[in-house]
Amino acid sequence: MEKWLNRIAGKELRLYSLFSVAVLLAAAAAAAFAEGGFEGMAEGMRLIVVSRDALITDYFELAGYGAAFCNAAFVLGISIVLIITQKIPFTGPTMAALFINAGYALWGKNPVNIIPIILGTALYARTHKSKLNRYIYTALFGTCLAPLLTELAYLFPFGQPVNFFLAVAAGIFIGFVMPPLSMHTASMHMGYNLFNVGFSGGILAFIIVCILRAFGMESDSVLIWKEGQNAWIGAGLFLYFLAAIVFGFLISGLKIDGLKKIMSRPGRAVADFVLMDGAGPTLINMGFVGIACEIYVLLVGGDLSGPVVGAILAVFGFAAFGVHIKNYFPVLAGVYISTFFTVFSPDTPGIQLAAVFAAGLAPVAGQFGAVAGMVAGFLHAAVVMCTGQMYGGLNLYNNGFSAGWVAIIMVPVTESFMKHFKERKRERK
């Protein structure tokens, strides 16, 4: 065991990412066999590529489990190849970028609609006489607007070949403008929204959709959703997260000291748990966060749909980059508490996603305490149910957009009150 651990030292996260591709391919093959064969899976992949991807389009329901998992394997594989060819180390933001892409490949991303955006960011790098590796995370996160490309292919009135060309050009444009825009928006919420590109992507999507509406091209959000709790999906997710915990425990030398250090951190961006605390503790944390998300969904009677499973995988990745159980629970509790006072129930599709993706505001709880975290979660649940209408569901990271506004409002107000209370406390002394 010791020789094996020495041999893989420094490659643990790369190996786990490749293992994840293998798991997705195995799940796709098993599902295809159960659903009637690989011809059905091929047809499902075709549907994924040619169908609208606006929120919420569940690939489990649209194309079947086999095609959805196969698509996720392809998208994750493409992302890993980019990371490796650009010689990017597998650190916290790497895991976040990889698994948010794998997760959203179950409801919105596919190999066809993500490539133009990545090419656009590569063009931005070349224009600024730099290399793509400098902007690789923006390129991967920036694929949140991938559904816009598919939508434009249908909205433009010029015929299929021209529409496709214009959609690709729009994707390149999006990838080109995303790096400077995301750098600017990060300063607006001061690192308290972990899904920063979701915020910048939402702003850009809103502007583009407004322009389209001005020319009479209207895009409406949709709701394609797989209901129910598939036992095999639930068991597979649990075993996958358990594998991360066991693997992390082994490469940590059977110790949990690093996990304790992770739990003590507020998580405010940039919080790279891999560089600060090591790959082993990070994998353990990722596994625990993934299991916590799954248990919550099951307890509230939620659905193991493509969007929910995808959201869990995305937050699983961000457990390497700011999220841990201690700072996540308060915001998760805030979303759940909101359902006792609002018209929404915990099993409402949008609220299920809001609960999982409330992890984006985990740094608020980590920095200001559990009460502030619960307030942030409460506000997030309300805001996220409105924002999707602003851009016709064409920003996949709608929760990131909503979390950005919550952070912009909450953080300065909370800091002001905390400063006031500290000053009064000093005066009393």
C-alpha positions as CSV (number, residue, x, y, z in Angstrom):
1,M,0.0,0.0,0.0
2,E,2.8,2.4,0.9
3,K,4.6,1.9,-2.4
4,W,1.4,2.4,-4.3
5,L,0.7,5.6,-2.4
6,N,4.2,6.9,-3.1
7,R,3.7,6.1,-6.8
8,I,0.6,8.2,-7.1
9,A,1.7,11.1,-4.9
10,G,0.8,14.3,-6.6
11,K,-1.5,12.6,-9.0
12,E,-4.4,11.7,-6.7
13,L,-6.9,14.2,-8.0
14,R,-6.1,13.5,-11.6
15,L,-6.7,9.8,-11.0
16,Y,-9.9,10.4,-9.2
17,S,-11.1,12.6,-12.0
18,L,-10.3,9.9,-14.6
19,F,-12.0,7.4,-12.3
20,S,-15.1,9.6,-12.4
21,V,-15.1,9.4,-16.2
22,A,-14.9,5.6,-16.0
23,V,-17.8,5.6,-13.5
24,L,-20.0,7.7,-15.7
25,L,-19.2,5.5,-18.8
26,A,-20.0,2.4,-16.7
27,A,-23.3,4.0,-15.5
28,A,-24.1,4.9,-19.2
29,A,-23.5,1.4,-20.4
30,A,-25.5,-0.2,-17.6
31,A,-28.4,2.2,-18.1
32,A,-28.3,1.7,-21.9
33,F,-28.5,-2.1,-21.4
34,A,-31.5,-1.6,-19.0
35,E,-33.2,0.9,-21.4
36,G,-33.1,-1.4,-24.5
37,G,-29.6,-1.1,-26.0
38,F,-27.0,1.3,-27.3
39,E,-29.1,2.4,-30.3
40,G,-31.5,4.1,-27.9
41,M,-28.5,5.7,-26.1
42,A,-27.2,7.0,-29.5
43,E,-30.6,8.5,-30.3
44,G,-30.6,10.1,-26.8
45,M,-27.3,11.7,-27.5
46,R,-28.7,13.1,-30.7
47,L,-31.6,14.5,-28.8
48,I,-29.3,16.1,-26.3
49,V,-27.4,17.9,-29.0
50,V,-30.3,19.1,-31.1
51,S,-32.8,20.0,-28.4
52,R,-33.2,23.3,-26.5
53,D,-31.2,23.3,-23.3
54,A,-32.8,26.3,-21.4
55,L,-33.6,25.9,-17.7
56,I,-34.8,23.4,-16.8
57,T,-34.1,20.6,-19.3
58,D,-33.5,17.3,-17.6
59,Y,-31.5,14.9,-19.8
60,F,-32.7,12.0,-17.7
61,E,-36.2,12.7,-18.8
62,L,-35.4,14.0,-22.3
63,A,-33.0,11.4,-23.5
64,G,-32.7,8.6,-20.8
65,Y,-30.2,7.7,-18.2
66,G,-27.7,6.1,-20.6
67,A,-27.4,9.1,-22.9
68,A,-27.3,11.6,-20.0
69,F,-24.4,9.7,-18.3
70,C,-22.6,9.3,-21.6
71,N,-22.9,13.0,-22.3
72,A,-21.6,13.8,-18.8
73,A,-18.6,11.4,-19.4
74,F,-17.8,13.2,-22.7
75,V,-18.1,16.7,-21.2
76,L,-16.0,15.7,-18.2
77,G,-13.4,14.0,-20.5
78,I,-13.1,17.1,-22.7
79,S,-12.6,19.3,-19.6
80,I,-9.9,16.9,-18.2
81,V,-8.1,16.9,-21.6
82,L,-8.0,20.7,-21.6
83,I,-6.7,20.8,-18.0
84,I,-3.9,18.2,-18.8
85,T,-2.9,19.7,-22.2
86,Q,-2.7,23.2,-20.7
87,K,-0.5,21.7,-17.9
88,I,-2.9,23.0,-15.2
89,P,-2.3,21.3,-11.7
90,F,-5.3,19.5,-10.2
91,T,-6.1,21.8,-7.3
92,G,-9.3,23.2,-5.8
93,P,-10.5,25.3,-8.6
94,T,-9.7,22.5,-11.1
95,M,-12.0,20.1,-9.2
96,A,-14.7,22.7,-9.0
97,A,-14.5,23.4,-12.8
98,L,-14.4,19.8,-13.7
99,F,-17.4,18.6,-11.6
100,I,-19.6,21.6,-12.3
101,N,-19.2,20.7,-16.0
102,A,-19.9,17.0,-15.3
103,G,-23.0,18.0,-13.3
104,Y,-24.4,20.4,-15.8
105,A,-23.8,17.8,-18.6
106,L,-26.9,16.2,-17.1
107,W,-29.0,19.3,-17.8
108,G,-27.7,21.8,-20.3
109,K,-24.2,21.2,-21.5
110,N,-23.0,18.9,-24.3
111,P,-19.8,18.6,-26.3
112,V,-21.2,20.7,-29.2
113,N,-22.5,23.7,-27.3
114,I,-19.5,24.2,-25.0
115,I,-16.7,24.2,-27.6
116,P,-17.4,27.6,-29.2
117,I,-17.3,29.3,-25.8
118,I,-13.9,27.7,-24.9
119,L,-12.6,28.8,-28.4
120,G,-13.8,32.3,-27.6
121,T,-11.7,32.4,-24.4
122,A,-8.8,31.0,-26.3
123,L,-9.1,33.8,-28.8
124,Y,-9.2,36.3,-25.9
125,A,-6.0,34.9,-24.6
126,R,-4.3,35.0,-28.0
127,T,-5.5,38.6,-28.6
128,H,-3.9,39.6,-25.3
129,K,-0.7,37.6,-26.2
130,S,-1.2,35.2,-23.4
131,K,-1.9,31.4,-23.2
132,L,-5.2,29.7,-22.6
133,N,-4.0,28.2,-19.4
134,R,-4.2,31.7,-17.8
135,Y,-8.0,31.8,-18.5
136,I,-8.7,28.1,-18.4
137,Y,-11.1,28.2,-15.4
138,T,-13.0,31.1,-17.0
139,A,-13.3,29.1,-20.2
140,L,-14.7,26.0,-18.3
141,F,-17.0,27.9,-16.0
142,G,-18.1,30.2,-18.8
143,T,-19.9,27.3,-20.5
144,C,-22.8,28.2,-18.3
145,L,-24.2,30.1,-21.3
146,A,-24.0,27.0,-23.6
147,P,-27.8,26.8,-23.9
148,L,-27.8,30.2,-25.5
149,L,-26.0,28.8,-28.5
150,T,-28.6,26.1,-29.0
151,E,-31.4,28.6,-28.5
152,L,-29.9,31.0,-31.1
153,A,-29.8,28.2,-33.7
154,Y,-33.6,28.1,-33.4
155,L,-34.3,31.8,-32.9
156,F,-32.5,33.3,-35.9
157,P,-34.7,33.4,-39.0
158,F,-32.1,32.7,-41.6
159,G,-32.2,29.0,-42.1
160,Q,-30.3,26.1,-40.5
161,P,-26.8,26.6,-41.9
162,V,-26.7,30.3,-41.3
163,N,-28.3,30.0,-37.9
164,F,-25.7,27.4,-36.8
165,F,-22.9,29.7,-38.0
166,L,-24.3,32.7,-36.1
167,A,-24.8,30.6,-33.0
168,V,-21.2,29.4,-33.1
169,A,-20.1,33.1,-33.6
170,A,-22.2,34.1,-30.6
171,G,-20.5,31.4,-28.5
172,I,-17.1,32.6,-29.5
173,F,-18.1,36.2,-28.6
174,I,-19.4,35.0,-25.2
175,G,-16.1,33.2,-24.5
176,F,-14.2,36.3,-25.6
177,V,-15.9,38.8,-23.2
178,M,-16.3,36.4,-20.2
179,P,-12.7,36.8,-18.8
180,P,-12.8,40.6,-18.2
181,L,-16.4,40.5,-17.1
182,S,-15.9,37.8,-14.5
183,M,-12.8,39.5,-13.1
184,H,-14.9,42.7,-12.5
185,T,-17.9,40.9,-10.9
186,A,-15.6,39.1,-8.4
187,S,-14.9,42.4,-6.8
188,M,-18.6,43.2,-6.5
189,H,-19.3,40.4,-4.0
190,M,-15.8,40.3,-2.6
191,G,-15.4,36.5,-2.8
192,Y,-18.6,35.6,-0.9
193,N,-20.3,34.1,-3.9
194,L,-18.3,31.0,-4.9
195,F,-20.2,30.8,-8.2
196,N,-18.8,34.1,-9.6
197,V,-19.0,33.2,-13.3
198,G,-22.7,32.4,-12.8
199,F,-23.1,36.0,-11.7
200,S,-21.2,37.5,-14.6
201,G,-22.8,35.0,-17.0
202,G,-26.3,36.1,-15.8
203,I,-25.5,39.7,-16.4
204,L,-24.3,38.9,-20.0
205,A,-27.3,36.6,-20.7
206,F,-29.7,39.3,-19.5
207,I,-28.2,41.9,-21.9
208,I,-28.2,39.4,-24.9
209,V,-31.8,38.3,-24.2
210,C,-32.9,42.0,-24.0
211,I,-31.3,42.6,-27.4
212,L,-33.0,39.5,-28.9
213,R,-36.4,40.6,-27.5
214,A,-35.9,44.0,-29.1
215,F,-35.7,42.2,-32.5
216,G,-38.8,40.1,-31.7
217,M,-36.9,36.9,-30.8
218,E,-38.4,35.7,-27.5
219,S,-36.9,32.8,-25.5
220,D,-38.9,31.2,-22.7
221,S,-37.8,28.9,-19.9
222,V,-39.0,25.3,-19.9
223,L,-39.5,22.6,-17.3
224,I,-38.5,19.1,-18.3
225,W,-38.1,17.2,-15.0
226,K,-37.7,13.5,-14.0
227,E,-39.7,12.9,-10.9
228,G,-39.0,10.2,-8.2
229,Q,-36.1,8.8,-6.4
230,N,-34.4,6.1,-8.5
231,A,-32.9,3.6,-6.0
232,W,-30.0,2.7,-8.3
233,I,-29.0,6.3,-8.9
234,G,-29.2,7.0,-5.1
235,A,-27.1,4.0,-4.3
236,G,-24.6,4.7,-7.0
237,L,-24.1,8.3,-5.9
238,F,-23.6,7.2,-2.3
239,L,-21.0,4.6,-3.2
240,Y,-19.2,7.2,-5.5
241,F,-19.0,9.7,-2.6
242,L,-18.0,7.0,-0.2
243,A,-15.1,6.1,-2.6
244,A,-13.9,9.7,-2.4
245,I,-13.9,9.5,1.4
246,V,-12.1,6.1,1.5
247,F,-9.5,7.2,-1.1
248,G,-8.9,10.5,0.7
249,F,-8.6,8.7,4.0
250,L,-5.9,6.4,2.6
251,I,-3.8,9.1,1.0
252,S,-4.1,11.1,4.2
253,G,-2.3,8.4,6.1
254,L,-5.5,7.3,7.9
255,K,-5.7,10.7,9.6
256,I,-8.4,13.4,9.8
257,D,-6.3,16.4,10.9
258,G,-6.5,18.0,7.5
259,L,-10.3,17.7,7.5
260,K,-10.4,19.6,10.8
261,K,-8.3,22.4,9.3
262,I,-10.7,22.6,6.3
263,M,-13.7,22.9,8.7
264,S,-12.0,25.9,10.4
265,R,-11.8,27.9,7.2
266,P,-14.5,30.4,6.2
267,G,-14.3,29.4,2.6
268,R,-14.2,32.8,1.1
269,A,-12.8,32.8,-2.5
270,V,-10.1,32.1,-3.2
271,A,-10.1,29.1,-0.8
272,D,-8.1,26.3,-2.4
273,F,-8.4,23.4,0.1
274,V,-6.0,21.3,-2.0
275,L,-3.1,23.7,-1.8
276,M,-3.9,24.6,1.9
277,D,-4.7,21.2,3.3
278,G,-3.8,18.5,0.8
279,A,-5.6,16.2,-1.6
280,G,-6.5,13.6,0.9
281,P,-8.5,15.8,3.3
282,T,-10.1,17.6,0.3
283,L,-11.4,14.3,-1.1
284,I,-12.8,13.4,2.3
285,N,-14.5,16.8,2.5
286,M,-15.9,16.4,-1.0
287,G,-17.3,13.0,-0.2
288,F,-19.0,14.2,3.0
289,V,-20.5,17.3,1.3
290,G,-21.8,15.1,-1.6
291,I,-23.4,12.6,0.9
292,A,-24.9,15.5,2.9
293,C,-26.5,17.0,-0.3
294,E,-28.0,13.6,-1.2
295,I,-29.3,12.9,2.2
296,Y,-31.0,16.3,2.3
297,V,-32.8,15.7,-1.0
298,L,-34.0,12.3,0.0
299,L,-35.2,13.5,3.4
300,V,-37.3,16.3,2.0
301,G,-38.9,14.0,-0.6
302,G,-37.0,15.6,-3.5
303,D,-36.2,14.0,-6.9
304,L,-33.0,12.4,-8.1
305,S,-33.5,14.1,-11.4
306,G,-30.7,15.1,-13.8
307,P,-30.7,18.7,-12.5
308,V,-30.6,17.6,-8.8
309,V,-27.9,14.9,-9.4
310,G,-26.0,17.5,-11.5
311,A,-26.3,20.1,-8.7
312,I,-24.9,17.6,-6.2
313,L,-22.0,16.8,-8.4
314,A,-21.3,20.5,-8.9
315,V,-21.3,21.2,-5.1
316,F,-19.2,18.0,-4.7
317,G,-16.5,19.7,-6.8
318,F,-16.8,23.0,-4.9
319,A,-16.1,21.1,-1.7
320,A,-12.5,21.5,-2.9
321,F,-12.9,25.2,-3.3
322,G,-14.7,26.8,-0.4
323,V,-17.5,24.5,0.8
324,H,-17.5,22.3,3.8
325,I,-20.1,20.8,6.1
326,K,-19.7,23.5,8.7
327,N,-20.3,26.5,6.5
328,Y,-22.8,24.8,4.2
329,F,-25.3,23.6,6.8
330,P,-26.5,27.1,7.9
331,V,-27.3,28.3,4.3
332,L,-28.9,24.9,3.5
333,A,-31.0,25.3,6.7
334,G,-31.9,28.9,5.6
335,V,-33.4,27.6,2.3
336,Y,-35.3,24.9,4.2
337,I,-36.7,27.3,6.8
338,S,-37.9,29.6,4.0
339,T,-40.3,27.0,2.9
340,F,-42.3,27.3,6.1
341,F,-43.0,31.0,5.4
342,T,-43.2,31.2,1.6
343,V,-45.5,29.6,-1.0
344,F,-42.8,27.1,-2.0
345,S,-42.3,23.6,-0.6
346,P,-39.0,21.8,-0.1
347,D,-39.8,19.5,-3.0
348,T,-40.5,22.3,-5.5
349,P,-37.9,21.7,-8.3
350,G,-36.4,25.2,-8.0
351,I,-36.2,25.0,-4.2
352,Q,-34.5,21.6,-4.4
353,L,-31.8,23.2,-6.6
354,A,-31.7,26.3,-4.4
355,A,-31.0,24.2,-1.4
356,V,-28.1,22.3,-3.0
357,F,-26.6,25.4,-4.7
358,A,-26.9,27.5,-1.5
359,A,-23.4,26.2,-1.1
360,G,-22.3,29.1,-3.2
361,L,-23.1,31.4,-0.2
362,A,-21.3,29.1,2.3
363,P,-18.5,31.7,2.9
364,V,-21.2,34.1,4.4
365,A,-21.8,31.5,7.1
366,G,-18.1,30.8,7.4
367,Q,-17.2,34.4,7.9
368,F,-20.1,35.9,9.8
369,G,-21.6,32.9,11.6
370,A,-24.6,30.5,11.3
371,V,-27.3,33.1,11.7
372,A,-26.0,35.2,8.8
373,G,-25.7,32.0,6.8
374,M,-29.3,31.1,7.4
375,V,-30.5,34.6,6.4
376,A,-28.4,34.3,3.3
377,G,-30.0,30.9,2.5
378,F,-33.5,32.3,3.2
379,L,-32.9,35.3,0.8
380,H,-31.3,33.0,-1.8
381,A,-34.4,30.8,-1.9
382,A,-36.6,33.8,-2.6
383,V,-34.4,35.5,-5.2
384,V,-33.5,32.4,-7.2
385,M,-37.2,31.7,-8.0
386,C,-37.4,35.1,-9.8
387,T,-34.1,35.5,-11.7
388,G,-34.5,32.8,-14.3
389,Q,-37.2,34.8,-16.0
390,M,-34.8,37.6,-16.6
391,Y,-32.9,35.7,-19.3
392,G,-35.3,33.0,-20.4
393,G,-33.4,30.3,-18.5
394,L,-30.4,30.7,-20.7
395,N,-27.8,31.0,-17.9
396,L,-27.4,27.6,-16.4
397,Y,-25.8,29.0,-13.3
398,N,-29.0,30.8,-12.2
399,N,-28.2,30.0,-8.6
400,G,-24.8,31.7,-9.0
401,F,-26.4,34.8,-10.4
402,S,-28.9,34.9,-7.5
403,A,-26.2,34.2,-4.9
404,G,-24.2,37.1,-6.3
405,W,-27.0,39.6,-5.6
406,V,-27.6,38.2,-2.1
407,A,-23.9,38.5,-1.3
408,I,-23.8,42.1,-2.7
409,I,-26.6,43.1,-0.4
410,M,-25.8,41.1,2.7
411,V,-22.1,41.4,3.0
412,P,-21.7,45.2,3.4
413,V,-24.8,45.4,5.6
414,T,-23.5,42.6,7.8
415,E,-20.0,44.0,8.0
416,S,-21.4,47.4,9.0
417,F,-23.5,45.9,11.8
418,M,-20.6,43.8,13.1
419,K,-18.3,46.8,13.1
420,H,-20.9,48.8,15.0
421,F,-21.4,46.0,17.6
422,K,-17.6,45.6,18.0
423,E,-17.2,49.4,18.6
424,R,-20.0,49.4,21.2
425,K,-18.4,46.4,22.9
426,R,-15.1,48.2,23.1
427,E,-16.8,51.3,24.5
428,R,-18.4,49.3,27.3
429,K,-15.0,47.9,28.3
